[in-house]
Amino acid sequence: MTEAKKSLKRTLIGKVVSDKREKTVTVLIERRVKHALYGKIVGKSSKYHAHDEKGEYSTGDTIEITESRPISKTKNWVATRLVEKAESV
């Protein structure tokens, strides 16, 4: 059988908010969840540090990140692909 195996690693899509460090981008993931008690839809966000080996992603880009082994103290994600390039003004 030559089927493509589905990866068990989590993937998230978010916006790059910082590319100041070398080989690292900070990605903001925003999601909307229903409040457990009140039922109101609330926006939640979290930031992840992702490894960007070539430094190809810049602030404002929307990218996909994939879970990986720990690369440093705070980096457990790798930037895998560009979803949408940031608009230049």
FIVOLUM-558989 format. One record per residue: x, y, z of N, C-alpha, C in turn; residue number from 1. Coordinates in nm, 2 decimals. Atoms other than C-alpha are relative to their C-alpha. Layout:
N
<n_xx: X n_yy: Y n_zz: Z ca_xx: X ca_yy: Y ca_zz: Z c_xx: X c_yy: Y c_zz: Z k: NUM> $
...
! end
This chain:
89
<n_xx: 0.08 n_yy: -0.12 n_zz: 0.00 ca_xx: 0.00 ca_yy: 0.00 ca_zz: 0.00 c_xx: 0.09 c_yy: 0.13 c_zz: 0.00 k: 1> $
<n_xx: -0.07 n_yy: -0.13 n_zz: 0.01 ca_xx: 0.13 ca_yy: 0.34 ca_zz: -0.10 c_xx: -0.09 c_yy: 0.12 c_zz: 0.03 k: 2> $
<n_xx: 0.09 n_yy: -0.11 n_zz: -0.03 ca_xx: -0.11 ca_yy: 0.56 ca_zz: 0.08 c_xx: 0.07 c_yy: 0.11 c_zz: 0.08 k: 3> $
<n_xx: -0.06 n_yy: -0.11 n_zz: -0.07 ca_xx: -0.02 ca_yy: 0.90 ca_zz: 0.22 c_xx: -0.05 c_yy: -0.01 c_zz: 0.15 k: 4> $
<n_xx: 0.05 n_yy: 0.01 n_zz: -0.14 ca_xx: -0.03 ca_yy: 0.87 ca_zz: 0.60 c_xx: -0.04 c_yy: 0.14 c_zz: 0.05 k: 5> $
<n_xx: 0.04 n_yy: -0.13 n_zz: -0.06 ca_xx: -0.22 ca_yy: 1.15 ca_zz: 0.79 c_xx: 0.09 c_yy: 0.02 c_zz: 0.12 k: 6> $
<n_xx: -0.09 n_yy: -0.04 n_zz: -0.11 ca_xx: 0.01 ca_yy: 1.33 ca_zz: 1.02 c_xx: -0.08 c_yy: 0.01 c_zz: 0.13 k: 7> $
<n_xx: 0.06 n_yy: -0.01 n_zz: -0.13 ca_xx: -0.07 ca_yy: 1.31 ca_zz: 1.39 c_xx: 0.04 c_yy: 0.13 c_zz: 0.07 k: 8> $
<n_xx: -0.04 n_yy: -0.13 n_zz: -0.06 ca_xx: 0.10 ca_yy: 1.64 ca_zz: 1.46 c_xx: -0.11 c_yy: 0.11 c_zz: -0.03 k: 9> $
<n_xx: 0.10 n_yy: -0.11 n_zz: 0.02 ca_xx: -0.12 ca_yy: 1.94 ca_zz: 1.52 c_xx: 0.05 c_yy: 0.11 c_zz: -0.09 k: 10> $
<n_xx: -0.03 n_yy: -0.11 n_zz: 0.08 ca_xx: -0.13 ca_yy: 2.22 ca_zz: 1.27 c_xx: -0.09 c_yy: 0.12 c_zz: 0.03 k: 11> $
<n_xx: 0.08 n_yy: -0.12 n_zz: -0.03 ca_xx: -0.25 ca_yy: 2.58 ca_zz: 1.33 c_xx: 0.03 c_yy: 0.10 c_zz: -0.10 k: 12> $
<n_xx: -0.02 n_yy: -0.11 n_zz: 0.09 ca_xx: -0.29 ca_yy: 2.88 ca_zz: 1.11 c_xx: -0.02 c_yy: 0.13 c_zz: 0.07 k: 13> $
<n_xx: 0.01 n_yy: -0.13 n_zz: -0.07 ca_xx: -0.22 ca_yy: 3.23 ca_zz: 1.24 c_xx: 0.09 c_yy: 0.11 c_zz: -0.07 k: 14> $
<n_xx: -0.07 n_yy: -0.12 n_zz: 0.05 ca_xx: -0.06 ca_yy: 3.57 ca_zz: 1.18 c_xx: 0.13 c_yy: 0.02 c_zz: 0.07 k: 15> $
<n_xx: -0.14 n_yy: -0.03 n_zz: -0.05 ca_xx: 0.31 ca_yy: 3.65 ca_zz: 1.22 c_xx: -0.01 c_yy: 0.14 c_zz: 0.06 k: 16> $
<n_xx: 0.00 n_yy: -0.14 n_zz: -0.07 ca_xx: 0.33 ca_yy: 3.94 ca_zz: 1.48 c_xx: 0.14 c_yy: 0.05 c_zz: 0.03 k: 17> $
<n_xx: -0.14 n_yy: -0.04 n_zz: -0.02 ca_xx: 0.71 ca_yy: 3.94 ca_zz: 1.52 c_xx: 0.09 c_yy: -0.09 c_zz: -0.07 k: 18> $
<n_xx: -0.10 n_yy: 0.08 n_zz: 0.07 ca_xx: 1.00 ca_yy: 3.84 ca_zz: 1.31 c_xx: 0.14 c_yy: 0.06 c_zz: 0.04 k: 19> $
<n_xx: -0.13 n_yy: -0.07 n_zz: -0.04 ca_xx: 1.28 ca_yy: 4.02 ca_zz: 1.50 c_xx: 0.11 c_yy: -0.09 c_zz: 0.04 k: 20> $
<n_xx: -0.11 n_yy: 0.09 n_zz: -0.03 ca_xx: 1.47 ca_yy: 3.72 ca_zz: 1.62 c_xx: 0.04 c_yy: -0.09 c_zz: -0.12 k: 21> $
<n_xx: -0.06 n_yy: 0.08 n_zz: 0.11 ca_xx: 1.69 ca_yy: 3.51 ca_zz: 1.40 c_xx: -0.06 c_yy: -0.14 c_zz: 0.00 k: 22> $
<n_xx: 0.06 n_yy: 0.13 n_zz: 0.02 ca_xx: 1.52 ca_yy: 3.19 ca_zz: 1.27 c_xx: -0.12 c_yy: -0.03 c_zz: 0.09 k: 23> $
<n_xx: 0.12 n_yy: 0.02 n_zz: -0.08 ca_xx: 1.21 ca_yy: 3.25 ca_zz: 1.49 c_xx: -0.10 c_yy: 0.10 c_zz: -0.04 k: 24> $
<n_xx: 0.11 n_yy: -0.09 n_zz: 0.01 ca_xx: 0.87 ca_yy: 3.40 ca_zz: 1.43 c_xx: -0.10 c_yy: -0.02 c_zz: 0.11 k: 25> $
<n_xx: 0.11 n_yy: 0.01 n_zz: -0.10 ca_xx: 0.60 ca_yy: 3.47 ca_zz: 1.68 c_xx: -0.13 c_yy: 0.01 c_zz: -0.08 k: 26> $
<n_xx: 0.13 n_yy: 0.01 n_zz: 0.08 ca_xx: 0.26 ca_yy: 3.36 ca_zz: 1.55 c_xx: -0.12 c_yy: 0.01 c_zz: 0.10 k: 27> $
<n_xx: 0.12 n_yy: -0.02 n_zz: -0.09 ca_xx: -0.07 ca_yy: 3.48 ca_zz: 1.70 c_xx: -0.12 c_yy: -0.08 c_zz: -0.06 k: 28> $
<n_xx: 0.11 n_yy: 0.09 n_zz: 0.04 ca_xx: -0.35 ca_yy: 3.22 ca_zz: 1.68 c_xx: -0.13 c_yy: 0.06 c_zz: 0.08 k: 29> $
<n_xx: 0.12 n_yy: -0.05 n_zz: -0.06 ca_xx: -0.70 ca_yy: 3.36 ca_zz: 1.74 c_xx: -0.11 c_yy: -0.10 c_zz: -0.03 k: 30> $
<n_xx: 0.11 n_yy: 0.09 n_zz: 0.01 ca_xx: -1.01 ca_yy: 3.15 ca_zz: 1.80 c_xx: -0.12 c_yy: 0.05 c_zz: 0.07 k: 31> $
<n_xx: 0.12 n_yy: -0.05 n_zz: -0.07 ca_xx: -1.37 ca_yy: 3.21 ca_zz: 1.90 c_xx: -0.06 c_yy: -0.12 c_zz: 0.06 k: 32> $
<n_xx: 0.06 n_yy: 0.11 n_zz: -0.07 ca_xx: -1.52 ca_yy: 2.99 ca_zz: 2.17 c_xx: -0.12 c_yy: 0.05 c_zz: 0.08 k: 33> $
<n_xx: 0.12 n_yy: -0.03 n_zz: -0.07 ca_xx: -1.85 ca_yy: 2.98 ca_zz: 2.35 c_xx: 0.04 c_yy: -0.01 c_zz: 0.15 k: 34> $
<n_xx: -0.02 n_yy: 0.00 n_zz: -0.14 ca_xx: -1.83 ca_yy: 3.07 ca_zz: 2.72 c_xx: -0.08 c_yy: -0.11 c_zz: 0.07 k: 35> $
<n_xx: 0.06 n_yy: 0.12 n_zz: -0.06 ca_xx: -1.90 ca_yy: 2.77 ca_zz: 2.94 c_xx: -0.13 c_yy: 0.03 c_zz: 0.08 k: 36> $
<n_xx: 0.12 n_yy: -0.03 n_zz: -0.09 ca_xx: -2.15 ca_yy: 2.94 ca_zz: 3.18 c_xx: -0.10 c_yy: 0.09 c_zz: -0.07 k: 37> $
<n_xx: 0.09 n_yy: -0.10 n_zz: 0.05 ca_xx: -2.29 ca_yy: 3.24 ca_zz: 2.99 c_xx: -0.04 c_yy: -0.02 c_zz: -0.15 k: 38> $
<n_xx: 0.03 n_yy: 0.03 n_zz: 0.14 ca_xx: -2.29 ca_yy: 3.11 ca_zz: 2.63 c_xx: 0.04 c_yy: 0.10 c_zz: -0.10 k: 39> $
<n_xx: -0.05 n_yy: -0.11 n_zz: 0.09 ca_xx: -2.14 ca_yy: 3.43 ca_zz: 2.49 c_xx: 0.12 c_yy: -0.05 c_zz: -0.08 k: 40> $
<n_xx: -0.11 n_yy: 0.03 n_zz: 0.08 ca_xx: -1.90 ca_yy: 3.39 ca_zz: 2.20 c_xx: 0.12 c_yy: 0.09 c_zz: 0.04 k: 41> $
<n_xx: -0.11 n_yy: -0.08 n_zz: -0.05 ca_xx: -1.56 ca_yy: 3.51 ca_zz: 2.33 c_xx: 0.12 c_yy: -0.03 c_zz: -0.09 k: 42> $
<n_xx: -0.12 n_yy: 0.01 n_zz: 0.08 ca_xx: -1.24 ca_yy: 3.57 ca_zz: 2.13 c_xx: 0.12 c_yy: -0.04 c_zz: 0.09 k: 43> $
<n_xx: -0.12 n_yy: 0.04 n_zz: -0.08 ca_xx: -0.93 ca_yy: 3.39 ca_zz: 2.27 c_xx: 0.12 c_yy: -0.01 c_zz: -0.09 k: 44> $
<n_xx: -0.12 n_yy: 0.01 n_zz: 0.08 ca_xx: -0.58 ca_yy: 3.41 ca_zz: 2.15 c_xx: 0.12 c_yy: -0.05 c_zz: 0.07 k: 45> $
<n_xx: -0.12 n_yy: 0.04 n_zz: -0.06 ca_xx: -0.24 ca_yy: 3.26 ca_zz: 2.21 c_xx: 0.11 c_yy: 0.02 c_zz: -0.10 k: 46> $
<n_xx: -0.12 n_yy: -0.02 n_zz: 0.08 ca_xx: 0.11 ca_yy: 3.32 ca_zz: 2.08 c_xx: 0.09 c_yy: -0.12 c_zz: 0.01 k: 47> $
<n_xx: -0.09 n_yy: 0.11 n_zz: 0.00 ca_xx: 0.35 ca_yy: 3.05 ca_zz: 1.97 c_xx: 0.13 c_yy: 0.05 c_zz: -0.07 k: 48> $
<n_xx: -0.13 n_yy: -0.03 n_zz: 0.06 ca_xx: 0.72 ca_yy: 3.08 ca_zz: 1.88 c_xx: 0.02 c_yy: -0.12 c_zz: -0.10 k: 49> $
<n_xx: -0.02 n_yy: 0.10 n_zz: 0.11 ca_xx: 0.78 ca_yy: 2.89 ca_zz: 1.55 c_xx: 0.14 c_yy: 0.02 c_zz: -0.06 k: 50> $
<n_xx: -0.13 n_yy: 0.00 n_zz: 0.06 ca_xx: 1.11 ca_yy: 2.79 ca_zz: 1.39 c_xx: -0.01 c_yy: 0.04 c_zz: -0.15 k: 51> $
<n_xx: 0.00 n_yy: -0.05 n_zz: 0.14 ca_xx: 1.17 ca_yy: 2.97 ca_zz: 1.06 c_xx: 0.15 c_yy: 0.00 c_zz: -0.05 k: 52> $
<n_xx: -0.14 n_yy: 0.02 n_zz: 0.03 ca_xx: 1.50 ca_yy: 2.83 ca_zz: 0.93 c_xx: 0.06 c_yy: 0.10 c_zz: -0.10 k: 53> $
<n_xx: -0.05 n_yy: -0.09 n_zz: 0.10 ca_xx: 1.54 ca_yy: 3.05 ca_zz: 0.62 c_xx: -0.04 c_yy: 0.15 c_zz: 0.02 k: 54> $
<n_xx: 0.04 n_yy: -0.14 n_zz: -0.03 ca_xx: 1.38 ca_yy: 3.37 ca_zz: 0.77 c_xx: -0.09 c_yy: 0.05 c_zz: -0.11 k: 55> $
<n_xx: 0.08 n_yy: -0.04 n_zz: 0.12 ca_xx: 1.13 ca_yy: 3.38 ca_zz: 0.48 c_xx: -0.14 c_yy: 0.07 c_zz: 0.04 k: 56> $
<n_xx: 0.13 n_yy: -0.05 n_zz: -0.04 ca_xx: 0.82 ca_yy: 3.49 ca_zz: 0.68 c_xx: 0.02 c_yy: 0.14 c_zz: 0.07 k: 57> $
<n_xx: -0.02 n_yy: -0.14 n_zz: -0.06 ca_xx: 0.77 ca_yy: 3.86 ca_zz: 0.79 c_xx: -0.13 c_yy: 0.03 c_zz: 0.07 k: 58> $
<n_xx: 0.11 n_yy: -0.05 n_zz: -0.08 ca_xx: 0.53 ca_yy: 4.05 ca_zz: 1.01 c_xx: -0.12 c_yy: 0.02 c_zz: -0.09 k: 59> $
<n_xx: 0.12 n_yy: -0.02 n_zz: 0.08 ca_xx: 0.17 ca_yy: 4.04 ca_zz: 0.88 c_xx: -0.04 c_yy: -0.12 c_zz: -0.08 k: 60> $
<n_xx: 0.03 n_yy: 0.12 n_zz: 0.08 ca_xx: 0.20 ca_yy: 3.71 ca_zz: 0.69 c_xx: -0.09 c_yy: -0.10 c_zz: 0.08 k: 61> $
<n_xx: 0.07 n_yy: 0.10 n_zz: -0.06 ca_xx: -0.05 ca_yy: 3.44 ca_zz: 0.76 c_xx: 0.06 c_yy: -0.13 c_zz: -0.04 k: 62> $
<n_xx: -0.08 n_yy: 0.12 n_zz: 0.03 ca_xx: 0.13 ca_yy: 3.11 ca_zz: 0.79 c_xx: -0.06 c_yy: -0.12 c_zz: 0.08 k: 63> $
<n_xx: 0.04 n_yy: 0.13 n_zz: -0.07 ca_xx: 0.07 ca_yy: 2.74 ca_zz: 0.90 c_xx: 0.12 c_yy: -0.04 c_zz: 0.08 k: 64> $
<n_xx: -0.11 n_yy: 0.06 n_zz: -0.08 ca_xx: 0.27 ca_yy: 2.60 ca_zz: 1.19 c_xx: -0.04 c_yy: -0.14 c_zz: 0.04 k: 65> $
<n_xx: 0.02 n_yy: 0.14 n_zz: -0.03 ca_xx: 0.32 ca_yy: 2.24 ca_zz: 1.28 c_xx: 0.07 c_yy: -0.03 c_zz: 0.13 k: 66> $
<n_xx: -0.07 n_yy: 0.04 n_zz: -0.13 ca_xx: 0.40 ca_yy: 2.09 ca_zz: 1.62 c_xx: 0.12 c_yy: -0.09 c_zz: -0.03 k: 67> $
<n_xx: -0.12 n_yy: 0.07 n_zz: 0.02 ca_xx: 0.75 ca_yy: 1.95 ca_zz: 1.65 c_xx: 0.06 c_yy: -0.03 c_zz: 0.14 k: 68> $
<n_xx: -0.07 n_yy: 0.03 n_zz: -0.13 ca_xx: 1.00 ca_yy: 1.83 ca_zz: 1.91 c_xx: 0.05 c_yy: 0.14 c_zz: 0.05 k: 69> $
<n_xx: -0.05 n_yy: -0.12 n_zz: -0.06 ca_xx: 1.13 ca_yy: 2.10 ca_zz: 2.15 c_xx: 0.13 c_yy: 0.05 c_zz: -0.07 k: 70> $
<n_xx: -0.12 n_yy: -0.05 n_zz: 0.07 ca_xx: 1.38 ca_yy: 2.32 ca_zz: 1.95 c_xx: 0.08 c_yy: 0.09 c_zz: 0.10 k: 71> $
<n_xx: -0.06 n_yy: -0.08 n_zz: -0.10 ca_xx: 1.45 ca_yy: 2.56 ca_zz: 2.24 c_xx: -0.10 c_yy: 0.00 c_zz: 0.12 k: 72> $
<n_xx: 0.08 n_yy: 0.00 n_zz: -0.12 ca_xx: 1.30 ca_yy: 2.65 ca_zz: 2.58 c_xx: -0.15 c_yy: 0.04 c_zz: -0.04 k: 73> $
<n_xx: 0.14 n_yy: -0.04 n_zz: 0.03 ca_xx: 0.99 ca_yy: 2.82 ca_zz: 2.42 c_xx: -0.04 c_yy: -0.04 c_zz: -0.14 k: 74> $
<n_xx: 0.03 n_yy: 0.03 n_zz: 0.14 ca_xx: 1.00 ca_yy: 2.68 ca_zz: 2.06 c_xx: -0.03 c_yy: -0.15 c_zz: -0.02 k: 75> $
<n_xx: 0.05 n_yy: 0.14 n_zz: 0.03 ca_xx: 0.79 ca_yy: 2.36 ca_zz: 1.99 c_xx: -0.07 c_yy: -0.01 c_zz: -0.13 k: 76> $
<n_xx: 0.08 n_yy: 0.00 n_zz: 0.13 ca_xx: 0.65 ca_yy: 2.46 ca_zz: 1.65 c_xx: 0.10 c_yy: 0.04 c_zz: -0.11 k: 77> $
<n_xx: -0.08 n_yy: -0.03 n_zz: 0.12 ca_xx: 0.79 ca_yy: 2.48 ca_zz: 1.30 c_xx: -0.09 c_yy: 0.07 c_zz: -0.11 k: 78> $
<n_xx: 0.08 n_yy: -0.06 n_zz: 0.10 ca_xx: 0.66 ca_yy: 2.72 ca_zz: 1.03 c_xx: 0.01 c_yy: -0.09 c_zz: -0.13 k: 79> $
<n_xx: 0.00 n_yy: 0.10 n_zz: 0.11 ca_xx: 0.55 ca_yy: 2.49 ca_zz: 0.74 c_xx: -0.03 c_yy: 0.06 c_zz: -0.14 k: 80> $
<n_xx: 0.03 n_yy: -0.05 n_zz: 0.13 ca_xx: 0.39 ca_yy: 2.70 ca_zz: 0.47 c_xx: -0.06 c_yy: 0.14 c_zz: 0.01 k: 81> $
<n_xx: 0.06 n_yy: -0.14 n_zz: 0.00 ca_xx: 0.28 ca_yy: 3.05 ca_zz: 0.37 c_xx: -0.15 c_yy: -0.02 c_zz: -0.05 k: 82> $
<n_xx: 0.14 n_yy: 0.01 n_zz: 0.04 ca_xx: -0.10 ca_yy: 3.08 ca_zz: 0.35 c_xx: -0.04 c_yy: 0.13 c_zz: -0.08 k: 83> $
<n_xx: 0.03 n_yy: -0.13 n_zz: 0.07 ca_xx: -0.13 ca_yy: 3.45 ca_zz: 0.26 c_xx: 0.11 c_yy: 0.10 c_zz: 0.03 k: 84> $
<n_xx: -0.10 n_yy: -0.11 n_zz: -0.02 ca_xx: 0.14 ca_yy: 3.72 ca_zz: 0.21 c_xx: -0.06 c_yy: 0.13 c_zz: 0.05 k: 85> $
<n_xx: 0.05 n_yy: -0.13 n_zz: -0.06 ca_xx: 0.10 ca_yy: 4.05 ca_zz: 0.40 c_xx: -0.01 c_yy: 0.10 c_zz: -0.12 k: 86> $
<n_xx: 0.01 n_yy: -0.11 n_zz: 0.10 ca_xx: -0.02 ca_yy: 4.34 ca_zz: 0.19 c_xx: 0.10 c_yy: 0.11 c_zz: 0.02 k: 87> $
<n_xx: -0.10 n_yy: -0.11 n_zz: -0.02 ca_xx: 0.25 ca_yy: 4.60 ca_zz: 0.13 c_xx: -0.07 c_yy: 0.13 c_zz: -0.04 k: 88> $
<n_xx: 0.07 n_yy: -0.13 n_zz: 0.01 ca_xx: 0.13 ca_yy: 4.96 ca_zz: 0.16 c_xx: 0.08 c_yy: 0.09 c_zz: -0.10 k: 89> $
! end
